[in-house]
Amino acid sequence: MKPKTIHLWYWTLTVPFALLMFMDGIGGLMRAEAGQEVMRHLGYPLYVLSIFGMAKVLGAIGLIQPWSPTLKEWAFAGFTINFIGAAASRAYVGDAMSLILMPLVMLALLLGLYVLGKKRDRMRGKSLELRYSTDVRKLA
């Protein structure tokens, strides 16, 4: 794939994913009734809605910010932990397979975004190196 195509796919998939996580985080911060029901069902205290909500909001911002690759890595790691924990929690309480698989599907999407982002960064790095080496030759 061309670098521009990879870049386009990366942002086309990352922005909706980040918006979804941002809205879910806002729901957690507002302690939406649906979230409370899930937390009760899973046996978690309700105050974790605020903790998870803030983490999701910050993670969503971390995914779309362009300044810090380290912050982006932490956001990917946090969402990975979130989805694995959600699937494990659902399995632990004996939920239906469809409820266990949903966080794993989101994890697979997240992994795809991560790989696509790494490929995009590698290609951008090569094009910057090429551009830099060309500019240096012009100066010589």
MDAnalysis code that builds the backbone (N, CA, C; Angstrom):
import MDAnalysis as mda
import numpy as np

u = mda.Universe.empty(420, n_residues=140, atom_resindex=np.repeat(np.arange(140), 3), trajectory=True)
u.add_TopologyAttr("name", ["N", "CA", "C"] * 140)
u.add_TopologyAttr("resid", np.arange(1, 141))
u.add_TopologyAttr("resname", ["MET", "LYS", "PRO", "LYS", "THR", "ILE", "HIS", "LEU", "TRP", "TYR", "TRP", "THR", "LEU", "THR", "VAL", "PRO", "PHE", "ALA", "LEU", "LEU", "MET", "PHE", "MET", "ASP", "GLY", "ILE", "GLY", "GLY", "LEU", "MET", "ARG", "ALA", "GLU", "ALA", "GLY", "GLN", "GLU", "VAL", "MET", "ARG", "HIS", "LEU", "GLY", "TYR", "PRO", "LEU", "TYR", "VAL", "LEU", "SER", "ILE", "PHE", "GLY", "MET", "ALA", "LYS", "VAL", "LEU", "GLY", "ALA", "ILE", "GLY", "LEU", "ILE", "GLN", "PRO", "TRP", "SER", "PRO", "THR", "LEU", "LYS", "GLU", "TRP", "ALA", "PHE", "ALA", "GLY", "PHE", "THR", "ILE", "ASN", "PHE", "ILE", "GLY", "ALA", "ALA", "ALA", "SER", "ARG", "ALA", "TYR", "VAL", "GLY", "ASP", "ALA", "MET", "SER", "LEU", "ILE", "LEU", "MET", "PRO", "LEU", "VAL", "MET", "LEU", "ALA", "LEU", "LEU", "LEU", "GLY", "LEU", "TYR", "VAL", "LEU", "GLY", "LYS", "LYS", "ARG", "ASP", "ARG", "MET", "ARG", "GLY", "LYS", "SER", "LEU", "GLU", "LEU", "ARG", "TYR", "SER", "THR", "ASP", "VAL", "ARG", "LYS", "LEU", "ALA"])
u.atoms.positions = np.array([
    [0.836, -1.191, 0.000],
    [0.000, 0.000, 0.000],
    [0.877, 1.249, 0.000],
    [0.359, 2.290, -0.587],
    [1.066, 3.562, -0.624],
    [0.975, 4.232, 0.748],
    [1.960, 5.058, 1.087],
    [1.926, 5.755, 2.379],
    [0.656, 6.589, 2.591],
    [0.197, 7.260, 1.545],
    [-1.011, 8.078, 1.696],
    [-2.241, 7.220, 1.982],
    [-2.306, 6.038, 1.360],
    [-3.425, 5.122, 1.587],
    [-3.409, 4.610, 3.026],
    [-2.234, 4.232, 3.501],
    [-2.113, 3.760, 4.881],
    [-2.495, 4.868, 5.851],
    [-2.012, 6.068, 5.579],
    [-2.329, 7.225, 6.430],
    [-3.842, 7.463, 6.474],
    [-4.472, 7.402, 5.301],
    [-5.922, 7.614, 5.221],
    [-6.677, 6.535, 5.993],
    [-6.315, 5.268, 5.810],
    [-6.974, 4.176, 6.527],
    [-6.764, 4.309, 8.037],
    [-5.552, 4.667, 8.434],
    [-5.259, 4.801, 9.856],
    [-6.207, 5.809, 10.505],
    [-6.315, 6.996, 9.916],
    [-7.164, 8.021, 10.522],
    [-8.645, 7.726, 10.335],
    [-9.022, 7.082, 9.238],
    [-10.422, 6.733, 9.000],
    [-10.926, 5.747, 10.056],
    [-10.045, 4.872, 10.528],
    [-10.438, 3.907, 11.552],
    [-10.171, 4.410, 12.978],
    [-9.124, 5.190, 13.151],
    [-8.751, 5.640, 14.494],
    [-9.711, 6.683, 15.047],
    [-10.122, 7.628, 14.232],
    [-11.008, 8.694, 14.737],
    [-12.341, 8.133, 15.243],
    [-13.055, 7.277, 14.479],
    [-14.303, 6.719, 15.035],
    [-14.064, 5.872, 16.288],
    [-12.968, 5.110, 16.300],
    [-12.648, 4.308, 17.482],
    [-12.433, 5.217, 18.690],
    [-11.656, 6.275, 18.506],
    [-11.385, 7.207, 19.604],
    [-12.673, 7.906, 20.054],
    [-13.526, 8.276, 19.124],
    [-14.807, 8.904, 19.486],
    [-15.681, 7.950, 20.282],
    [-15.703, 6.700, 19.873],
    [-16.485, 5.694, 20.592],
    [-15.971, 5.543, 22.029],
    [-14.659, 5.463, 22.178],
    [-14.074, 5.333, 23.519],
    [-14.289, 6.603, 24.338],
    [-14.212, 7.757, 23.684],
    [-14.447, 9.034, 24.370],
    [-15.877, 9.089, 24.905],
    [-16.845, 8.731, 24.055],
    [-18.252, 8.765, 24.478],
    [-18.518, 7.743, 25.578],
    [-17.894, 6.562, 25.478],
    [-18.040, 5.563, 26.530],
    [-17.445, 6.094, 27.837],
    [-16.322, 6.785, 27.735],
    [-15.709, 7.372, 28.913],
    [-16.588, 8.436, 29.550],
    [-17.220, 9.255, 28.732],
    [-18.146, 10.275, 29.260],
    [-19.308, 9.594, 29.965],
    [-19.813, 8.519, 29.372],
    [-20.890, 7.752, 30.019],
    [-20.460, 7.231, 31.380],
    [-19.217, 6.772, 31.476],
    [-18.694, 6.304, 32.757],
    [-18.558, 7.433, 33.761],
    [-18.065, 8.577, 33.305],
    [-17.922, 9.723, 34.204],
    [-19.281, 10.217, 34.706],
    [-20.296, 10.096, 33.855],
    [-21.643, 10.522, 34.245],
    [-22.378, 9.421, 35.007],
    [-21.723, 8.271, 35.145],
    [-22.303, 7.111, 35.820],
    [-23.672, 6.751, 35.252],
    [-23.690, 6.560, 33.955],
    [-24.919, 6.192, 33.253],
    [-25.489, 4.904, 33.843],
    [-26.805, 4.810, 33.856],
    [-27.483, 3.662, 34.467],
    [-27.054, 2.333, 33.843],
    [-26.883, 2.325, 32.517],
    [-26.461, 1.084, 31.850],
    [-25.095, 0.640, 32.367],
    [-24.196, 1.586, 32.552],
    [-22.875, 1.265, 33.084],
    [-22.949, 0.757, 34.514],
    [-23.838, 1.352, 35.311],
    [-24.010, 0.909, 36.690],
    [-24.517, -0.536, 36.745],
    [-25.464, -0.849, 35.859],
    [-25.991, -2.217, 35.820],
    [-24.890, -3.219, 35.493],
    [-24.046, -2.874, 34.524],
    [-22.954, -3.774, 34.140],
    [-21.987, -3.949, 35.305],
    [-21.633, -2.852, 35.979],
    [-20.690, -2.938, 37.101],
    [-21.263, -3.795, 38.236],
    [-22.550, -3.626, 38.507],
    [-23.190, -4.454, 39.545],
    [-23.166, -5.930, 39.135],
    [-23.500, -6.181, 37.878],
    [-23.513, -7.547, 37.359],
    [-22.139, -8.202, 37.468],
    [-21.095, -7.425, 37.172],
    [-19.736, -7.965, 37.210],
    [-19.151, -7.988, 38.620],
    [-19.825, -7.340, 39.567],
    [-19.364, -7.347, 40.945],
    [-18.363, -6.258, 41.285],
    [-18.281, -5.228, 40.455],
    [-17.363, -4.118, 40.719],
    [-18.068, -3.009, 41.486],
    [-17.338, -2.263, 42.313],
    [-17.947, -1.105, 42.967],
    [-18.238, -0.013, 41.922],
    [-19.270, 0.762, 42.162],
    [-19.702, 1.756, 41.177],
    [-18.684, 2.878, 40.960],
    [-17.823, 3.130, 41.936],
    [-16.865, 4.221, 41.754],
    [-15.857, 3.929, 40.635],
    [-15.705, 2.662, 40.242],
    [-14.770, 2.373, 39.152],
    [-15.261, 2.929, 37.817],
    [-16.555, 3.218, 37.721],
    [-17.063, 3.859, 36.503],
    [-16.336, 5.177, 36.246],
    [-16.123, 5.937, 37.295],
    [-15.416, 7.219, 37.144],
    [-13.962, 7.002, 36.757],
    [-13.324, 6.021, 37.360],
    [-11.918, 5.732, 37.051],
    [-11.784, 5.252, 35.607],
    [-12.606, 4.274, 35.230],
    [-12.558, 3.758, 33.860],
    [-12.949, 4.838, 32.859],
    [-13.945, 5.634, 33.223],
    [-14.396, 6.711, 32.334],
    [-13.292, 7.716, 32.065],
    [-12.599, 8.147, 33.111],
    [-11.515, 9.109, 32.926],
    [-10.384, 8.484, 32.102],
    [-10.082, 7.219, 32.360],
    [-9.031, 6.541, 31.596],
    [-9.395, 6.465, 30.115],
    [-10.662, 6.200, 29.815],
    [-11.081, 6.114, 28.418],
    [-11.045, 7.473, 27.732],
    [-11.460, 8.513, 28.429],
    [-11.403, 9.860, 27.850],
    [-9.957, 10.238, 27.554],
    [-9.076, 10.033, 28.527],
    [-7.662, 10.364, 28.322],
    [-7.031, 9.480, 27.241],
    [-7.416, 8.199, 27.213],
    [-6.900, 7.295, 26.188],
    [-7.334, 7.710, 24.794],
    [-8.586, 8.133, 24.661],
    [-9.082, 8.577, 23.352],
    [-8.315, 9.808, 22.881],
    [-8.071, 10.722, 23.791],
    [-7.279, 11.910, 23.442],
    [-5.856, 11.485, 23.068],
    [-5.307, 10.534, 23.823],
    [-3.965, 10.043, 23.541],
    [-3.841, 9.405, 22.169],
    [-4.888, 8.733, 21.721],
    [-4.839, 8.081, 20.409],
    [-4.799, 9.081, 19.260],
    [-5.487, 10.201, 19.406],
    [-5.575, 11.122, 18.269],
    [-4.589, 12.277, 18.323],
    [-3.906, 12.462, 19.451],
    [-2.936, 13.564, 19.523],
    [-1.705, 13.209, 18.685],
    [-1.134, 14.199, 17.982],
    [-0.004, 13.907, 17.089],
    [1.383, 14.201, 17.680],
    [1.471, 14.687, 18.904],
    [2.729, 15.199, 19.429],
    [3.596, 14.163, 20.113],
    [3.006, 13.209, 20.802],
    [3.797, 12.305, 21.622],
    [3.540, 10.839, 21.262],
    [4.504, 10.201, 20.607],
    [4.352, 8.775, 20.315],
    [4.259, 7.938, 21.593],
    [4.943, 8.364, 22.642],
    [4.899, 7.627, 23.903],
    [3.496, 7.653, 24.498],
    [2.858, 8.812, 24.474],
    [1.495, 8.927, 24.986],
    [0.546, 8.040, 24.180],
    [0.759, 7.989, 22.873],
    [-0.068, 7.137, 22.013],
    [0.128, 5.665, 22.377],
    [1.373, 5.267, 22.625],
    [1.667, 3.883, 23.036],
    [0.952, 3.546, 24.344],
    [0.981, 4.473, 25.291],
    [0.304, 4.253, 26.572],
    [-1.207, 4.119, 26.379],
    [-1.758, 4.899, 25.465],
    [-3.201, 4.803, 25.191],
    [-3.531, 3.420, 24.620],
    [-2.722, 2.949, 23.685],
    [-2.941, 1.606, 23.137],
    [-2.829, 0.548, 24.234],
    [-1.836, 0.694, 25.098],
    [-1.661, -0.270, 26.190],
    [-2.859, -0.246, 27.137],
    [-3.325, 0.946, 27.471],
    [-4.467, 1.064, 28.374],
    [-5.731, 0.435, 27.811],
    [-5.997, 0.678, 26.527],
    [-7.172, 0.074, 25.913],
    [-7.028, -1.438, 25.811],
    [-5.803, -1.915, 25.592],
    [-5.563, -3.359, 25.560],
    [-5.923, -3.985, 26.904],
    [-5.445, -3.378, 27.977],
    [-5.759, -3.870, 29.327],
    [-7.262, -3.813, 29.573],
    [-7.899, -2.736, 29.134],
    [-9.342, -2.578, 29.313],
    [-10.115, -3.709, 28.634],
    [-9.792, -3.995, 27.376],
    [-10.542, -5.007, 26.638],
    [-10.270, -6.417, 27.154],
    [-9.031, -6.712, 27.510],
    [-8.730, -8.021, 28.081],
    [-9.452, -8.186, 29.416],
    [-9.422, -7.133, 30.234],
    [-10.119, -7.178, 31.523],
    [-11.626, -7.329, 31.367],
    [-12.191, -6.655, 30.371],
    [-13.635, -6.759, 30.137],
    [-14.022, -8.170, 29.721],
    [-13.252, -8.757, 28.808],
    [-13.551, -10.121, 28.371],
    [-13.383, -11.106, 29.527],
    [-12.321, -10.950, 30.305],
    [-12.082, -11.852, 31.443],
    [-13.186, -11.707, 32.489],
    [-13.614, -10.479, 32.751],
    [-14.682, -10.249, 33.729],
    [-15.978, -10.896, 33.279],
    [-16.298, -10.731, 31.996],
    [-17.518, -11.335, 31.453],
    [-17.455, -12.862, 31.548],
    [-16.286, -13.424, 31.237],
    [-16.133, -14.885, 31.312],
    [-16.228, -15.356, 32.758],
    [-15.649, -14.620, 33.669],
    [-15.630, -15.006, 35.082],
    [-17.031, -15.101, 35.674],
    [-17.921, -14.182, 35.285],
    [-19.282, -14.225, 35.833],
    [-20.199, -15.149, 35.043],
    [-19.670, -15.781, 33.983],
    [-20.459, -16.751, 33.235],
    [-21.379, -16.156, 32.190],
    [-21.028, -14.989, 31.653],
    [-21.859, -14.366, 30.622],
    [-21.821, -15.168, 29.323],
    [-22.765, -14.861, 28.458],
    [-22.859, -15.520, 27.153],
    [-21.605, -15.233, 26.325],
    [-21.297, -16.140, 25.431],
    [-20.111, -16.005, 24.588],
    [-20.126, -14.697, 23.792],
    [-21.298, -14.246, 23.363],
    [-21.368, -12.997, 22.587],
    [-20.886, -11.804, 23.421],
    [-21.173, -11.814, 24.719],
    [-20.718, -10.724, 25.590],
    [-19.223, -10.819, 25.891],
    [-18.693, -12.026, 25.855],
    [-17.252, -12.221, 26.063],
    [-16.483, -11.826, 24.811],
    [-17.043, -12.141, 23.640],
    [-16.349, -11.892, 22.382],
    [-16.297, -10.420, 21.987],
    [-17.293, -9.634, 22.393],
    [-17.327, -8.228, 21.961],
    [-16.063, -7.467, 22.352],
    [-15.591, -7.536, 23.602],
    [-14.339, -6.830, 23.909],
    [-13.141, -7.404, 23.149],
    [-13.186, -8.689, 22.821],
    [-12.090, -9.288, 22.062],
    [-12.100, -8.815, 20.611],
    [-13.287, -8.569, 20.071],
    [-13.397, -7.987, 18.725],
    [-12.820, -6.569, 18.746],
    [-13.154, -5.817, 19.771],
    [-12.602, -4.457, 19.910],
    [-11.081, -4.513, 20.080],
    [-10.594, -5.504, 20.794],
    [-9.155, -5.686, 20.959],
    [-8.493, -5.980, 19.616],
    [-9.128, -6.811, 18.800],
    [-8.589, -7.108, 17.473],
    [-8.546, -5.843, 16.610],
    [-9.591, -5.029, 16.684],
    [-9.602, -3.762, 15.953],
    [-8.474, -2.858, 16.447],
    [-8.311, -2.797, 17.757],
    [-7.245, -1.981, 18.347],
    [-5.874, -2.467, 17.871],
    [-5.674, -3.771, 17.836],
    [-4.413, -4.327, 17.358],
    [-4.182, -3.957, 15.891],
    [-5.237, -4.019, 15.096],
    [-5.133, -3.614, 13.693],
    [-4.739, -2.152, 13.559],
    [-5.340, -1.290, 14.378],
    [-4.981, 0.131, 14.370],
    [-3.522, 0.331, 14.759],
    [-3.085, -0.430, 15.738],
    [-1.706, -0.316, 16.206],
    [-0.722, -0.704, 15.095],
    [-0.977, -1.828, 14.445],
    [-0.099, -2.298, 13.369],
    [-0.113, -1.309, 12.210],
    [-1.292, -0.830, 11.849],
    [-1.413, 0.151, 10.773],
    [-0.662, 1.433, 11.123],
    [-0.770, 1.865, 12.377],
    [-0.060, 3.064, 12.814],
    [1.444, 2.886, 12.761],
    [1.933, 1.721, 13.160],
    [3.373, 1.450, 13.104],
    [3.866, 1.439, 11.657],
    [3.076, 0.833, 10.775],
    [3.440, 0.801, 9.359],
    [3.460, 2.221, 8.789],
    [2.465, 3.012, 9.159],
    [2.392, 4.414, 8.713],
    [3.616, 5.185, 9.200],
    [3.974, 4.998, 10.468],
    [5.125, 5.711, 11.022],
    [6.422, 5.304, 10.338],
    [6.589, 4.008, 10.054],
    [7.789, 3.544, 9.352],
    [7.876, 4.163, 7.963],
    [6.745, 4.176, 7.262],
    [6.745, 4.732, 5.901],
    [6.971, 6.241, 5.926],
    [6.395, 6.915, 6.903],
    [6.613, 8.360, 7.015],
    [8.068, 8.644, 7.331],
    [8.673, 7.820, 8.175],
    [10.079, 7.981, 8.515],
    [10.965, 7.815, 7.287],
    [10.656, 6.813, 6.442],
    [11.440, 6.591, 5.230],
    [11.279, 7.755, 4.270],
    [10.060, 8.280, 4.132],
    [9.862, 9.388, 3.195],
    [10.553, 10.643, 3.717],
    [10.583, 10.842, 5.027],
    [11.299, 11.985, 5.583],
    [12.800, 11.824, 5.380],
    [13.320, 10.602, 5.555],
    [14.743, 10.358, 5.326],
    [15.101, 10.622, 3.872],
    [14.262, 10.153, 2.962],
    [14.505, 10.347, 1.545],
    [14.487, 11.834, 1.207],
    [13.498, 12.551, 1.727],
    [13.384, 13.981, 1.475],
    [14.602, 14.710, 2.035],
    [15.045, 14.318, 3.235],
    [16.195, 14.955, 3.874],
    [17.462, 14.686, 3.057],
    [17.671, 13.449, 2.640],
    [18.875, 13.134, 1.878],
    [18.882, 13.861, 0.538],
    [17.727, 14.021, -0.085],
    [17.626, 14.761, -1.341],
    [17.961, 16.219, -1.116],
    [17.433, 16.820, -0.034],
    [17.708, 18.219, 0.283],
    [19.190, 18.452, 0.547],
    [19.841, 17.515, 1.230],
    [21.254, 17.646, 1.552],
    [22.096, 17.606, 0.272],
    [21.716, 16.739, -0.681],
    [22.457, 16.653, -1.935],
    [22.340, 17.958, -2.717],
    [21.185, 18.612, -2.630],
    [21.000, 19.880, -3.340],
    [21.933, 20.948, -2.763],
    [22.178, 20.883, -1.458],
    [23.035, 21.875, -0.831],
    [24.509, 21.669, -1.177],
    [24.888, 20.427, -1.470],
    [26.317, 20.121, -1.706],
    [26.801, 20.586, -3.042],
])
